[in-house]
Amino acid sequence: MQIVILDGYTLNPGDQDWEPVYKLGNVTIFDRSKTEEIVARAADAEIVLVNKVVLSAETLAQLPQLKYIGVMATGYNNIDVEAAHKHGVTVTNVKAYGPASVAQQTFALLLSLVNRAETHSQSVFAGEWTSSPDFCYWKTPLTELAGKTMGLIGLGDIGSQVANIALAFGMNVIAYRKHPVPVDGIEMVPLDDIFTRSDVISLHCPLTDETREIINRESLSRMKSNAIILNTGRGPLVNEADLAEALHNGVIAGAGLDVLSTEPPKADNPLLSAPNCVITPHVAWATFEARKRLLQMVADNLEAFLRGEAKNVVTPM
């Protein structure tokens, strides 16, 4: 079985073991693949594993040997699933490999905004504490989370983990989901309540026509002036120009983002110059532990397919 991994570096830059995949066939690994390189590299492959490489209908039509695409991620919008289905190619993805890691990053972003530990550490190393006339000082307002309201848009595996951490911080937790179910300690509310009542809003919903740019000028205008937006979900959940404008104008207090609408971002992305905005380069999923689970689950999906028992199959919408 010829297996080609077209963009292995992000999942495994050298700190993981590809052995779970190696034992399933003859494996060729490319760290990265440009669009024009895909067909030549995958021409003889029956199995292709990708993270973010785009497999379009045009590309798939040139890969007659292909039987299986294993997406090494949860999102699969980089695959033309309808074209794959037409060509008899099975497509799978991986879910729930990193809820704890994403929830942890969500609070890393929040704590960065309310405690500014890095800002104060840099100040100390710059000599400002040594020269201070006082035994302590703070360069930004500091905010206690206990008693504040965390509003969650989405309450799946990740949102539930975020809720548990928020409760441990002594926060009140409210949540909106399309099909609400009772959850101990969490008040299920209409979407408008999330915008008007929350001190912190965290996005954990799928990207759909309904949720695209759910954070926009109109929803931002309904938020508290001390509100903070967190997005570790999908970049297009946020209208970035509207959010940047709100930050510049003090409509809300801050934003912490691990995802953007275009990745890597263009130099003119308005959020790159917005005040009180913390951005990390889509790393919430990328802890060593989460990537190790992901790699094993990729192998498990492929092994199940080879047994004739395909699982985690994605189908055309």
LINLIN-V771740 format. One record per backbone hydrogen bond with DSSP energy under -1.0 kcal/mol. NH is the residue of the N-H (numbers start at 1). CO is the residue of the C=O. Records with the same first field share a line. If there is no record, write none. Layout:
# LINLIN-V771740
NH=CO + CO
This chain:
# LINLIN-V771740
3=26
4=47
5=28
6=49
8=30
9=31
12=8
21=18
22=18
23=19
24=21
25=22
26=1
28=3
30=5
37=34
41=37
42=38
45=42
46=2
47=2
48=68
49=4
50=70
55=78
60=56
61=57
62=59
63=60
66=63
67=46
68=46
69=90
70=48
71=92
72=50
73=71
79=76
80=55
81=79
84=80
85=81
86=82
87=83
88=85
89=84
90=67
92=69
93=312
94=73
102=98
103=99
104=100
105=101
106=102
107=103
108=104
109=105
110=106
111=107
112=108
113=109
114=110
115=111
120=116
121=117
122=118
123=119
124=120
125=121
126=122
127=124
128=123
131=127
132=129
143=114
147=170
148=145
150=172
151=200
152=174
153=202
154=176
160=156
161=157
162=158
163=159
164=160
165=161
166=162
167=163
168=164
169=165
170=167
171=166
172=148
174=150
175=187
176=152
186=183
187=173
189=175
194=190
195=191
196=192
197=193
198=194
199=149
200=149
201=228
202=151
203=230
204=153
212=208
213=236
214=211
215=237
220=216
221=217
223=220
227=224
228=199
229=254
230=201
231=256
237=234
238=235
239=215
240=238
243=239
244=240
245=241
246=242
247=243
248=244
249=245
251=246
253=227
254=227
255=276
256=229
257=278
258=231
269=266
272=269
273=270
274=271
278=255
280=257
282=258 + 280
286=283
291=287
292=288
293=289
294=290
295=291
296=292
297=293
298=294
299=295
300=296
301=297
302=298
303=299
304=300
305=301
306=302
307=303
308=305
309=304
314=91
